[in-house]
Amino acid sequence: MLKVGIDIGGTKIAGGVVDPDGRILEKLRVDTPADTAQLAAAVIDMARHFSAEHDIVAVGVAAAGFIDRDRATVIHAPNIAWRNEPLKASLEAGIDVPIAIENDANAAGWAEFRFGAGRDVDNMVMLTMGTGVGGAIVLDGELFRGGHGIAAELGHTRFIRDGLRCGCGQNGCLEQYASGRALQREANAIADEGGIGSALAALRDEKGSISGPAVSRLVLAGDPGATEALRRVATALGEACGGFQAVLDPELFVIGGGVAQLGEDLLAPVRLAYETSLPGYGDRPVAEFAIAQLVNDAGLIGAADLAGAEG
């Protein structure tokens, strides 16, 4: 029983044919059209391409944004001009198998729960450290969506009162302090200070900024300035996880996104900050931490699996 998973990003649409064990049998990527009507057409074309070669029973679509409780309408999307967009209906007009729509972070988290780092637990929280901070929550083996369908926006929990302005319209959200963008900001600040920031300063581009991959390379090389930048970001994430533990009590935190490629260099300071922020530490069970395993394929795998579950 094969399903199609399609992950709509701000610049790329990635799709694949996924088998019941979460394996991708065929994969395709295209640029994301700027026009929303053309975007829906591109998704339909991709689904039809896969259906012509495989016996497809359902299509799952993951999209960055707030998806309503009925999993039919994109209420708001940060990087695509969707406002109350009836995405499911638009796709159903051109696809003749059941369709499921899901938030991209939820889809990625579900894939890790079913086939990746979380496959041996029943309660899991996933946090993705990319441009922002995405979240997914699995409780007692079920994806938690909340009363309006838009739960688990963990990156938009208030972390610092009157803190940095966030793209969501609020101030002080976690993603301003624990994302890949936050890592770049901290690296630039350390470069400005001189001293341990000299290697970071040497990597500035013509616009005077330091790229995320450049910071990561210095972290892996043991550079003290880059390591300090990572420690600041990891500390913010770990402190937030202490609070999430108090509310959700997961067995496992799975960390994904571009920053997660740093592996144990990231997890070590995250664990330390988590432990020092956890209520009742020393007298209660604690969560494990793991790096996501499915990387960039998680969204399409999770979307396909959820389509099978709902369709």
VENZI-V163987 format. One record per run of one state. SS is the DSSP state (H for helix, E for strand, L for the rest). FROM is the first residue (numbers start at 0). TO is the last residue. If there is no record, write none. Layout:
SS;FROM;TO
SS;FROM;TO
This chain:
L;0;0
E;1;7
L;8;10
E;11;17
L;18;22
E;23;30
L;31;34
H;35;52
L;53;54
E;55;62
L;63;64
E;65;66
L;67;72
E;73;75
L;76;81
E;82;84
L;85;85
H;86;91
L;92;96
E;97;102
H;103;114
L;115;122
E;123;128
L;129;131
E;132;138
L;139;140
E;141;142
L;143;152
H;153;155
L;156;156
E;157;157
L;158;163
E;164;164
L;165;169
E;170;170
L;171;171
E;172;172
H;173;175
L;176;178
H;179;192
L;193;193
H;194;200
L;201;210
H;211;219
L;220;222
H;223;247
L;248;250
E;251;255
L;256;256
H;257;261
L;262;262
H;263;276
L;277;286
E;287;290
L;291;293
H;294;309
L;310;310
